[in-house]
């Protein structure tokens, strides 16, 4: 999934992964949209942010 980096955060999403290209100070996500997977997850441990891209 390719998304653009926005100047304003997704305000209702908290992200603490500071190694992600879309992370911003204050625990914000600057991705234009996010995708969480897999569809059949049964608890928090099974979920994953498919939008994650490592910082360069």
C-alpha distance matrix in Angstrom:
0.0 3.8 6.5 10.2 12.7 15.5 19.2 19.7 18.3 17.2 20.8 20.6 18.1 19.7 17.9 20.1 17.8 19.3 17.7 14.2 13.7 13.2 16.4 19.6 23.2 24.4 21.5 19.2 15.5 14.8 11.2 11.4 9.8 8.9 8.0 10.9 11.7 13.7 15.3 18.7 19.0 22.7 22.8 21.2 21.3 19.0 16.0 13.0 10.5 7.1 6.4 9.2 9.8 13.5 15.9 17.6
3.8 0.0 3.8 6.9 9.8 12.8 16.5 17.6 16.8 16.4 20.1 20.7 18.3 19.9 18.0 20.2 17.9 18.7 17.1 13.5 11.9 11.6 15.2 18.0 21.8 23.4 20.9 18.3 14.5 13.0 9.5 9.6 9.4 9.7 10.2 13.5 15.0 17.2 18.8 22.3 22.4 25.9 25.7 23.7 23.9 22.0 18.8 15.6 12.6 9.6 7.4 9.7 9.2 12.8 14.4 15.7
6.5 3.8 0.0 3.8 6.7 9.2 13.0 14.0 13.4 13.1 16.8 17.8 15.8 17.6 16.2 18.8 17.0 17.6 16.7 12.9 10.9 9.6 13.2 15.5 19.3 20.7 18.6 15.6 11.9 9.9 6.4 5.9 6.6 8.1 9.9 13.4 15.8 18.4 19.7 23.3 23.1 26.3 25.9 23.6 24.3 22.7 19.3 16.2 12.7 10.7 7.5 10.0 9.9 13.4 14.3 15.9
10.2 6.9 3.8 0.0 3.8 6.3 9.9 11.6 11.9 12.6 16.2 17.9 16.3 18.0 16.6 19.1 17.5 17.4 16.8 13.2 10.4 8.9 12.6 14.1 17.8 19.6 18.0 14.9 11.5 8.5 6.0 5.5 8.1 10.4 13.0 16.4 19.1 21.8 23.1 26.7 26.2 29.4 28.6 26.1 26.8 25.6 22.1 19.0 15.3 13.8 10.3 11.9 11.2 14.0 13.9 15.2
12.7 9.8 6.7 3.8 0.0 3.8 6.9 8.9 9.2 10.9 14.2 16.4 14.7 15.9 14.5 16.7 15.4 14.7 14.6 11.3 8.3 6.4 9.6 10.6 14.3 16.2 15.1 12.0 9.0 5.6 4.9 6.0 9.1 11.0 14.2 17.1 20.1 23.0 24.6 27.9 27.0 29.8 28.6 25.7 26.4 25.8 22.3 19.2 15.4 14.7 10.9 11.6 10.9 13.0 12.1 13.7
15.5 12.8 9.2 6.3 3.8 0.0 3.8 5.5 7.0 9.0 12.0 14.7 13.9 15.4 14.8 17.3 16.9 16.2 16.9 13.7 11.1 8.4 10.7 10.5 13.8 15.2 14.7 11.2 8.9 5.1 5.9 5.8 9.4 12.0 15.6 18.5 21.8 24.8 26.0 29.3 28.4 31.0 29.6 26.7 27.9 27.5 23.8 21.1 17.3 17.2 13.4 14.4 14.2 16.2 15.1 16.8
19.2 16.5 13.0 9.9 6.9 3.8 0.0 3.8 6.7 9.8 11.8 15.2 14.8 15.8 15.5 17.7 17.7 16.5 17.7 15.2 12.6 10.0 11.2 9.7 12.2 13.7 14.2 10.9 9.9 6.5 8.9 9.2 12.7 15.1 18.8 21.3 24.8 27.8 29.0 32.2 31.0 33.4 31.7 28.6 29.9 29.9 26.2 23.6 19.9 20.2 16.5 17.0 16.7 18.1 16.2 17.9
19.7 17.6 14.0 11.6 8.9 5.5 3.8 0.0 3.8 6.9 8.3 11.8 12.0 13.4 13.9 16.5 17.3 16.6 18.4 15.9 14.0 10.8 11.3 9.6 11.7 12.1 12.5 9.1 8.6 6.2 8.9 8.9 11.7 14.0 17.8 20.0 23.7 26.7 27.6 30.7 29.4 31.5 29.7 26.7 28.3 28.5 24.8 22.7 19.1 20.0 16.5 17.2 17.8 19.4 18.0 20.2
18.3 16.8 13.4 11.9 9.2 7.0 6.7 3.8 0.0 3.8 5.4 8.6 8.3 9.6 10.3 13.1 14.2 14.1 16.2 13.7 12.7 9.0 8.9 7.8 10.0 9.8 9.4 5.7 5.3 4.5 7.3 8.3 10.0 11.5 15.2 16.9 20.7 23.7 24.7 27.6 26.0 27.9 26.1 22.9 24.7 25.0 21.4 19.4 16.0 17.3 14.2 14.8 16.0 17.6 16.8 19.5
17.2 16.4 13.1 12.6 10.9 9.0 9.8 6.9 3.8 0.0 3.8 5.7 5.7 8.3 9.8 13.3 14.5 15.3 17.4 14.6 14.2 10.4 10.5 10.4 12.5 11.6 10.3 6.8 5.7 6.3 7.4 7.7 8.0 9.2 12.7 14.3 18.1 21.0 21.7 24.5 23.1 24.9 23.3 20.4 22.5 22.7 19.0 17.4 14.2 15.8 13.1 14.4 16.3 18.5 18.4 21.5
20.8 20.1 16.8 16.2 14.2 12.0 11.8 8.3 5.4 3.8 0.0 3.8 5.6 7.6 10.2 13.4 15.5 16.4 19.0 16.8 16.8 13.1 12.2 11.3 12.3 10.4 9.7 7.0 7.8 9.2 11.0 11.5 11.6 12.4 15.6 16.5 20.3 23.1 23.6 26.1 24.4 25.7 23.7 20.8 23.2 23.8 20.4 19.3 16.5 18.6 16.2 17.2 19.3 21.1 20.8 24.0
20.6 20.7 17.8 17.9 16.4 14.7 15.2 11.8 8.6 5.7 3.8 0.0 3.8 6.6 9.9 13.2 15.6 17.2 19.8 17.6 18.3 14.6 13.7 13.6 14.5 12.2 10.7 8.7 9.3 11.5 12.4 12.9 11.9 11.8 14.3 14.5 18.1 20.8 21.0 23.2 21.4 22.5 20.5 17.9 20.6 21.3 17.9 17.5 15.2 17.7 16.0 17.1 19.9 21.9 22.2 25.6
18.1 18.3 15.8 16.3 14.7 13.9 14.8 12.0 8.3 5.7 5.6 3.8 0.0 3.8 6.4 10.0 12.0 14.0 16.3 14.1 15.2 11.8 10.8 11.5 12.8 11.0 8.5 6.7 6.7 9.7 10.4 11.7 10.4 9.4 11.8 11.8 15.4 18.1 18.9 21.2 19.1 20.4 18.3 15.3 17.7 18.3 14.9 14.1 11.7 14.4 12.8 13.6 16.5 18.4 18.9 22.5
19.7 19.9 17.6 18.0 15.9 15.4 15.8 13.4 9.6 8.3 7.6 6.6 3.8 0.0 3.8 6.7 9.4 11.4 14.2 12.8 14.6 11.7 9.5 10.1 10.6 8.6 5.5 5.5 6.9 10.6 11.9 14.2 13.2 11.7 13.8 13.2 16.5 19.2 20.5 22.3 19.7 20.8 18.1 14.7 16.6 17.9 14.9 14.0 12.0 15.2 13.8 13.5 16.2 17.4 17.7 21.4
17.9 18.0 16.2 16.6 14.5 14.8 15.5 13.9 10.3 9.8 10.2 9.9 6.4 3.8 0.0 3.8 5.7 7.9 10.5 9.3 11.5 9.2 6.8 8.4 9.5 8.7 4.9 5.5 5.9 9.7 10.8 13.8 13.0 11.1 13.0 12.4 15.5 18.2 20.1 22.0 19.3 20.8 18.1 14.5 15.5 16.8 13.8 12.1 10.0 13.1 11.6 10.5 13.0 13.8 14.3 18.0
20.1 20.2 18.8 19.1 16.7 17.3 17.7 16.5 13.1 13.3 13.4 13.2 10.0 6.7 3.8 0.0 3.8 5.8 8.8 9.1 11.9 10.7 7.5 8.9 9.1 8.6 5.2 7.7 8.9 12.2 13.7 17.0 16.4 14.4 16.0 15.0 17.6 20.0 22.3 23.8 20.8 22.0 19.0 15.2 15.5 17.4 15.0 13.3 11.8 15.0 13.8 11.7 13.6 13.4 13.7 17.3
17.8 17.9 17.0 17.5 15.4 16.9 17.7 17.3 14.2 14.5 15.5 15.6 12.0 9.4 5.7 3.8 0.0 3.8 5.5 5.9 9.3 9.1 6.6 9.3 10.4 11.2 7.9 9.4 9.3 12.0 12.8 16.5 15.9 13.7 14.9 14.2 16.4 18.8 21.6 23.2 20.4 22.1 19.3 15.6 15.3 16.6 14.3 11.9 10.2 12.8 11.6 8.8 10.3 9.7 10.4 14.1
19.3 18.7 17.6 17.4 14.7 16.2 16.5 16.6 14.1 15.3 16.4 17.2 14.0 11.4 7.9 5.8 3.8 0.0 3.8 5.5 8.0 8.5 5.6 7.4 8.3 10.2 8.0 9.5 9.8 11.8 13.3 17.0 17.3 15.8 17.5 17.4 19.7 22.2 25.0 26.8 24.1 25.9 23.1 19.4 19.0 20.3 18.0 15.3 13.3 15.3 13.5 10.5 10.7 9.2 8.5 12.0
17.7 17.1 16.7 16.8 14.6 16.9 17.7 18.4 16.2 17.4 19.0 19.8 16.3 14.2 10.5 8.8 5.5 3.8 0.0 3.8 6.6 8.7 7.3 10.0 11.5 13.8 11.5 12.4 11.7 13.0 13.7 17.5 17.7 16.0 17.3 17.3 19.2 21.4 24.6 26.4 24.0 26.1 23.7 20.2 19.2 20.0 17.9 14.8 12.9 14.1 12.5 8.9 8.3 5.9 5.7 9.0
14.2 13.5 12.9 13.2 11.3 13.7 15.2 15.9 13.7 14.6 16.8 17.6 14.1 12.8 9.3 9.1 5.9 5.5 3.8 0.0 3.8 5.4 5.4 8.9 11.5 13.7 11.1 10.8 9.0 10.0 10.1 13.8 14.0 12.5 14.0 14.6 16.8 19.3 22.2 24.5 22.4 24.8 22.8 19.4 18.9 19.1 16.5 13.1 10.4 11.3 9.1 5.8 5.3 4.7 5.2 9.0
13.7 11.9 10.9 10.4 8.3 11.1 12.6 14.0 12.7 14.2 16.8 18.3 15.2 14.6 11.5 11.9 9.3 8.0 6.6 3.8 0.0 3.8 5.7 8.5 11.7 14.4 12.5 11.3 9.1 8.5 8.6 12.1 13.3 12.7 14.8 16.3 18.7 21.3 24.0 26.6 24.9 27.6 25.8 22.5 22.2 22.2 19.3 15.8 12.6 12.6 9.6 7.3 5.5 5.5 4.3 7.4
13.2 11.6 9.6 8.9 6.4 8.4 10.0 10.8 9.0 10.4 13.1 14.6 11.8 11.7 9.2 10.7 9.1 8.5 8.7 5.4 3.8 0.0 3.8 6.5 10.2 12.3 10.3 8.2 5.5 4.8 5.4 9.1 10.3 10.1 12.8 14.5 17.5 20.3 22.6 25.4 23.7 26.2 24.4 21.1 21.5 21.5 18.2 15.0 11.5 12.0 8.6 7.5 7.4 8.7 8.1 11.1
16.4 15.2 13.2 12.6 9.6 10.7 11.2 11.3 8.9 10.5 12.2 13.7 10.8 9.5 6.8 7.5 6.6 5.6 7.3 5.4 5.7 3.8 0.0 3.8 7.0 8.9 6.8 5.9 4.9 6.2 8.1 11.8 12.6 12.0 14.6 15.5 18.5 21.3 23.6 26.1 23.9 26.0 23.7 20.2 20.6 21.2 18.1 15.3 12.3 13.8 10.9 9.1 9.6 9.8 8.9 12.3
19.6 18.0 15.5 14.1 10.6 10.5 9.7 9.6 7.8 10.4 11.3 13.6 11.5 10.1 8.4 8.9 9.3 7.4 10.0 8.9 8.5 6.5 3.8 0.0 3.8 6.4 6.0 5.0 6.0 6.6 9.9 13.0 14.5 14.5 17.6 18.5 21.8 24.7 26.8 29.2 26.9 28.8 26.4 22.7 23.4 24.4 21.3 18.7 15.7 17.4 14.4 12.9 13.1 13.1 11.3 14.2
23.2 21.8 19.3 17.8 14.3 13.8 12.2 11.7 10.0 12.5 12.3 14.5 12.8 10.6 9.5 9.1 10.4 8.3 11.5 11.5 11.7 10.2 7.0 3.8 0.0 3.8 5.4 6.3 8.9 10.1 13.5 16.4 17.8 17.6 20.6 21.1 24.3 27.1 29.2 31.3 28.8 30.3 27.5 23.7 24.5 25.9 23.1 20.9 18.3 20.4 17.7 16.0 16.3 15.8 13.8 16.6
24.4 23.4 20.7 19.6 16.2 15.2 13.7 12.1 9.8 11.6 10.4 12.2 11.0 8.6 8.7 8.6 11.2 10.2 13.8 13.7 14.4 12.3 8.9 6.4 3.8 0.0 3.8 5.6 9.2 11.2 14.5 17.2 18.0 17.7 20.6 20.7 24.0 26.8 28.5 30.5 27.8 28.9 26.0 22.3 23.5 25.2 22.4 20.8 18.4 21.0 18.6 17.3 18.4 18.2 16.8 19.9
21.5 20.9 18.6 18.0 15.1 14.7 14.2 12.5 9.4 10.3 9.7 10.7 8.5 5.5 4.9 5.2 7.9 8.0 11.5 11.1 12.5 10.3 6.8 6.0 5.4 3.8 0.0 3.8 6.9 9.9 12.5 15.5 15.7 14.7 17.3 17.1 20.4 23.0 24.9 26.8 24.1 25.3 22.4 18.7 19.8 21.4 18.6 17.0 14.7 17.5 15.4 14.1 15.7 15.8 15.1 18.5
19.2 18.3 15.6 14.9 12.0 11.2 10.9 9.1 5.7 6.8 7.0 8.7 6.7 5.5 5.5 7.7 9.4 9.5 12.4 10.8 11.3 8.2 5.9 5.0 6.3 5.6 3.8 0.0 3.8 6.5 9.3 11.9 12.5 12.2 15.3 15.8 19.4 22.2 23.8 26.2 23.9 25.5 23.0 19.5 20.9 21.9 18.6 16.8 13.9 16.2 13.6 13.0 14.6 15.5 14.8 18.1
15.5 14.5 11.9 11.5 9.0 8.9 9.9 8.6 5.3 5.7 7.8 9.3 6.7 6.9 5.9 8.9 9.3 9.8 11.7 9.0 9.1 5.5 4.9 6.0 8.9 9.2 6.9 3.8 0.0 3.8 5.7 8.6 9.1 8.8 12.1 13.3 16.8 19.8 21.4 24.1 22.2 24.2 22.2 18.9 20.1 20.5 17.0 14.7 11.4 13.1 10.2 10.1 11.7 13.3 13.1 16.4
14.8 13.0 9.9 8.5 5.6 5.1 6.5 6.2 4.5 6.3 9.2 11.5 9.7 10.6 9.7 12.2 12.0 11.8 13.0 10.0 8.5 4.8 6.2 6.6 10.1 11.2 9.9 6.5 3.8 0.0 3.8 6.4 8.4 9.6 13.1 15.2 18.7 21.7 23.2 26.2 24.7 27.1 25.4 22.2 23.4 23.4 19.8 17.1 13.5 14.3 10.7 11.0 11.7 13.5 12.7 15.4
11.2 9.5 6.4 6.0 4.9 5.9 8.9 8.9 7.3 7.4 11.0 12.4 10.4 11.9 10.8 13.7 12.8 13.3 13.7 10.1 8.6 5.4 8.1 9.9 13.5 14.5 12.5 9.3 5.7 3.8 0.0 3.8 5.3 6.6 10.1 12.7 16.0 19.0 20.4 23.7 22.6 25.3 24.0 21.2 22.2 21.6 18.0 15.2 11.4 11.4 7.8 9.1 10.0 12.8 12.9 15.5
11.4 9.6 5.9 5.5 6.0 5.8 9.2 8.9 8.3 7.7 11.5 12.9 11.7 14.2 13.8 17.0 16.5 17.0 17.5 13.8 12.1 9.1 11.8 13.0 16.4 17.2 15.5 11.9 8.6 6.4 3.8 0.0 3.8 7.1 10.5 13.7 17.0 19.9 20.7 24.2 23.6 26.4 25.5 23.0 24.4 23.5 19.7 17.3 13.6 13.1 9.8 12.1 13.0 16.1 16.3 18.6
9.8 9.4 6.6 8.1 9.1 9.4 12.7 11.7 10.0 8.0 11.6 11.9 10.4 13.2 13.0 16.4 15.9 17.3 17.7 14.0 13.3 10.3 12.6 14.5 17.8 18.0 15.7 12.5 9.1 8.4 5.3 3.8 0.0 3.8 7.0 10.2 13.5 16.4 17.0 20.5 20.0 22.8 22.2 19.9 21.5 20.3 16.6 14.4 11.0 10.6 8.0 11.0 12.9 16.3 17.3 20.0
8.9 9.7 8.1 10.4 11.0 12.0 15.1 14.0 11.5 9.2 12.4 11.8 9.4 11.7 11.1 14.4 13.7 15.8 16.0 12.5 12.7 10.1 12.0 14.5 17.6 17.7 14.7 12.2 8.8 9.6 6.6 7.1 3.8 0.0 3.8 6.6 10.0 13.0 14.0 17.3 16.5 19.4 18.6 16.4 17.8 16.6 12.8 10.7 7.3 7.4 5.5 8.6 11.4 14.8 16.4 19.4
8.0 10.2 9.9 13.0 14.2 15.6 18.8 17.8 15.2 12.7 15.6 14.3 11.8 13.8 13.0 16.0 14.9 17.5 17.3 14.0 14.8 12.8 14.6 17.6 20.6 20.6 17.3 15.3 12.1 13.1 10.1 10.5 7.0 3.8 0.0 3.8 6.6 9.4 10.4 13.8 13.4 16.6 16.4 14.6 15.8 13.9 10.3 8.5 6.0 5.4 5.7 9.0 12.1 15.6 17.9 20.9
10.9 13.5 13.4 16.4 17.1 18.5 21.3 20.0 16.9 14.3 16.5 14.5 11.8 13.2 12.4 15.0 14.2 17.4 17.3 14.6 16.3 14.5 15.5 18.5 21.1 20.7 17.1 15.8 13.3 15.2 12.7 13.7 10.2 6.6 3.8 0.0 3.8 6.8 8.2 11.1 10.0 13.0 12.6 10.9 12.2 10.3 6.7 5.6 4.6 5.7 7.6 9.8 13.4 16.3 19.0 22.2
11.7 15.0 15.8 19.1 20.1 21.8 24.8 23.7 20.7 18.1 20.3 18.1 15.4 16.5 15.5 17.6 16.4 19.7 19.2 16.8 18.7 17.5 18.5 21.8 24.3 24.0 20.4 19.4 16.8 18.7 16.0 17.0 13.5 10.0 6.6 3.8 0.0 3.0 5.4 8.0 7.4 10.9 11.3 10.6 11.1 8.3 5.5 5.3 6.5 6.6 9.8 11.6 14.9 17.7 20.9 23.8
13.7 17.2 18.4 21.8 23.0 24.8 27.8 26.7 23.7 21.0 23.1 20.8 18.1 19.2 18.2 20.0 18.8 22.2 21.4 19.3 21.3 20.3 21.3 24.7 27.1 26.8 23.0 22.2 19.8 21.7 19.0 19.9 16.4 13.0 9.4 6.8 3.0 0.0 3.8 5.5 5.6 9.4 10.6 10.8 11.0 7.5 6.2 7.0 9.1 9.0 12.5 14.1 17.2 19.9 23.2 26.0
15.3 18.8 19.7 23.1 24.6 26.0 29.0 27.6 24.7 21.7 23.6 21.0 18.9 20.5 20.1 22.3 21.6 25.0 24.6 22.2 24.0 22.6 23.6 26.8 29.2 28.5 24.9 23.8 21.4 23.2 20.4 20.7 17.0 14.0 10.4 8.2 5.4 3.8 0.0 3.8 5.8 9.1 11.2 12.2 13.2 9.9 8.7 10.2 11.8 11.7 14.7 16.9 20.2 23.0 26.2 29.1
18.7 22.3 23.3 26.7 27.9 29.3 32.2 30.7 27.6 24.5 26.1 23.2 21.2 22.3 22.0 23.8 23.2 26.8 26.4 24.5 26.6 25.4 26.1 29.2 31.3 30.5 26.8 26.2 24.1 26.2 23.7 24.2 20.5 17.3 13.8 11.1 8.0 5.5 3.8 0.0 3.8 6.4 9.4 11.4 12.2 8.9 9.2 11.6 14.1 14.5 17.8 19.4 22.7 25.3 28.6 31.5
19.0 22.4 23.1 26.2 27.0 28.4 31.0 29.4 26.0 23.1 24.4 21.4 19.1 19.7 19.3 20.8 20.4 24.1 24.0 22.4 24.9 23.7 23.9 26.9 28.8 27.8 24.1 23.9 22.2 24.7 22.6 23.6 20.0 16.5 13.4 10.0 7.4 5.6 5.8 3.8 0.0 3.8 5.8 7.7 8.4 5.4 6.1 9.4 12.3 13.6 16.8 17.9 21.4 23.5 26.7 29.9
22.7 25.9 26.3 29.4 29.8 31.0 33.4 31.5 27.9 24.9 25.7 22.5 20.4 20.8 20.8 22.0 22.1 25.9 26.1 24.8 27.6 26.2 26.0 28.8 30.3 28.9 25.3 25.5 24.2 27.1 25.3 26.4 22.8 19.4 16.6 13.0 10.9 9.4 9.1 6.4 3.8 0.0 3.8 7.2 8.4 6.8 8.4 12.1 15.2 16.9 20.0 20.8 24.4 26.3 29.4 32.7
22.8 25.7 25.9 28.6 28.6 29.6 31.7 29.7 26.1 23.3 23.7 20.5 18.3 18.1 18.1 19.0 19.3 23.1 23.7 22.8 25.8 24.4 23.7 26.4 27.5 26.0 22.4 23.0 22.2 25.4 24.0 25.5 22.2 18.6 16.4 12.6 11.3 10.6 11.2 9.4 5.8 3.8 0.0 3.8 5.6 5.7 7.2 11.0 14.0 16.4 19.2 19.5 23.1 24.7 27.5 30.9
21.2 23.7 23.6 26.1 25.7 26.7 28.6 26.7 22.9 20.4 20.8 17.9 15.3 14.7 14.5 15.2 15.6 19.4 20.2 19.4 22.5 21.1 20.2 22.7 23.7 22.3 18.7 19.5 18.9 22.2 21.2 23.0 19.9 16.4 14.6 10.9 10.6 10.8 12.2 11.4 7.7 7.2 3.8 0.0 3.8 5.4 5.5 8.7 11.4 14.4 16.7 16.7 20.3 21.6 24.2 27.8
21.3 23.9 24.3 26.8 26.4 27.9 29.9 28.3 24.7 22.5 23.2 20.6 17.7 16.6 15.5 15.5 15.3 19.0 19.2 18.9 22.2 21.5 20.6 23.4 24.5 23.5 19.8 20.9 20.1 23.4 22.2 24.4 21.5 17.8 15.8 12.2 11.1 11.0 13.2 12.2 8.4 8.4 5.6 3.8 0.0 3.8 5.7 8.3 11.6 14.3 16.9 16.3 19.5 20.4 23.3 26.6
19.0 22.0 22.7 25.6 25.8 27.5 29.9 28.5 25.0 22.7 23.8 21.3 18.3 17.9 16.8 17.4 16.6 20.3 20.0 19.1 22.2 21.5 21.2 24.4 25.9 25.2 21.4 21.9 20.5 23.4 21.6 23.5 20.3 16.6 13.9 10.3 8.3 7.5 9.9 8.9 5.4 6.8 5.7 5.4 3.8 0.0 3.8 6.8 10.5 12.4 15.5 15.5 18.8 20.2 23.4 26.6
16.0 18.8 19.3 22.1 22.3 23.8 26.2 24.8 21.4 19.0 20.4 17.9 14.9 14.9 13.8 15.0 14.3 18.0 17.9 16.5 19.3 18.2 18.1 21.3 23.1 22.4 18.6 18.6 17.0 19.8 18.0 19.7 16.6 12.8 10.3 6.7 5.5 6.2 8.7 9.2 6.1 8.4 7.2 5.5 5.7 3.8 0.0 3.8 7.1 9.3 12.2 12.5 16.1 17.9 21.0 24.3
13.0 15.6 16.2 19.0 19.2 21.1 23.6 22.7 19.4 17.4 19.3 17.5 14.1 14.0 12.1 13.3 11.9 15.3 14.8 13.1 15.8 15.0 15.3 18.7 20.9 20.8 17.0 16.8 14.7 17.1 15.2 17.3 14.4 10.7 8.5 5.6 5.3 7.0 10.2 11.6 9.4 12.1 11.0 8.7 8.3 6.8 3.8 0.0 3.8 6.0 8.9 8.8 12.3 14.3 17.4 20.6
10.5 12.6 12.7 15.3 15.4 17.3 19.9 19.1 16.0 14.2 16.5 15.2 11.7 12.0 10.0 11.8 10.2 13.3 12.9 10.4 12.6 11.5 12.3 15.7 18.3 18.4 14.7 13.9 11.4 13.5 11.4 13.6 11.0 7.3 6.0 4.6 6.5 9.1 11.8 14.1 12.3 15.2 14.0 11.4 11.6 10.5 7.1 3.8 0.0 3.8 5.4 5.8 9.6 12.1 14.9 18.1
7.1 9.6 10.7 13.8 14.7 17.2 20.2 20.0 17.3 15.8 18.6 17.7 14.4 15.2 13.1 15.0 12.8 15.3 14.1 11.3 12.6 12.0 13.8 17.4 20.4 21.0 17.5 16.2 13.1 14.3 11.4 13.1 10.6 7.4 5.4 5.7 6.6 9.0 11.7 14.5 13.6 16.9 16.4 14.4 14.3 12.4 9.3 6.0 3.8 0.0 3.8 5.5 8.5 11.6 14.7 17.5
6.4 7.4 7.5 10.3 10.9 13.4 16.5 16.5 14.2 13.1 16.2 16.0 12.8 13.8 11.6 13.8 11.6 13.5 12.5 9.1 9.6 8.6 10.9 14.4 17.7 18.6 15.4 13.6 10.2 10.7 7.8 9.8 8.0 5.5 5.7 7.6 9.8 12.5 14.7 17.8 16.8 20.0 19.2 16.7 16.9 15.5 12.2 8.9 5.4 3.8 0.0 3.8 6.4 10.0 12.4 15.2
9.2 9.7 10.0 11.9 11.6 14.4 17.0 17.2 14.8 14.4 17.2 17.1 13.6 13.5 10.5 11.7 8.8 10.5 8.9 5.8 7.3 7.5 9.1 12.9 16.0 17.3 14.1 13.0 10.1 11.0 9.1 12.1 11.0 8.6 9.0 9.8 11.6 14.1 16.9 19.4 17.9 20.8 19.5 16.7 16.3 15.5 12.5 8.8 5.8 5.5 3.8 0.0 3.8 6.6 9.3 12.4
9.8 9.2 9.9 11.2 10.9 14.2 16.7 17.8 16.0 16.3 19.3 19.9 16.5 16.2 13.0 13.6 10.3 10.7 8.3 5.3 5.5 7.4 9.6 13.1 16.3 18.4 15.7 14.6 11.7 11.7 10.0 13.0 12.9 11.4 12.1 13.4 14.9 17.2 20.2 22.7 21.4 24.4 23.1 20.3 19.5 18.8 16.1 12.3 9.6 8.5 6.4 3.8 0.0 3.8 6.5 9.0
13.5 12.8 13.4 14.0 13.0 16.2 18.1 19.4 17.6 18.5 21.1 21.9 18.4 17.4 13.8 13.4 9.7 9.2 5.9 4.7 5.5 8.7 9.8 13.1 15.8 18.2 15.8 15.5 13.3 13.5 12.8 16.1 16.3 14.8 15.6 16.3 17.7 19.9 23.0 25.3 23.5 26.3 24.7 21.6 20.4 20.2 17.9 14.3 12.1 11.6 10.0 6.6 3.8 0.0 3.8 6.4
15.9 14.4 14.3 13.9 12.1 15.1 16.2 18.0 16.8 18.4 20.8 22.2 18.9 17.7 14.3 13.7 10.4 8.5 5.7 5.2 4.3 8.1 8.9 11.3 13.8 16.8 15.1 14.8 13.1 12.7 12.9 16.3 17.3 16.4 17.9 19.0 20.9 23.2 26.2 28.6 26.7 29.4 27.5 24.2 23.3 23.4 21.0 17.4 14.9 14.7 12.4 9.3 6.5 3.8 0.0 3.8
17.6 15.7 15.9 15.2 13.7 16.8 17.9 20.2 19.5 21.5 24.0 25.6 22.5 21.4 18.0 17.3 14.1 12.0 9.0 9.0 7.4 11.1 12.3 14.2 16.6 19.9 18.5 18.1 16.4 15.4 15.5 18.6 20.0 19.4 20.9 22.2 23.8 26.0 29.1 31.5 29.9 32.7 30.9 27.8 26.6 26.6 24.3 20.6 18.1 17.5 15.2 12.4 9.0 6.4 3.8 0.0
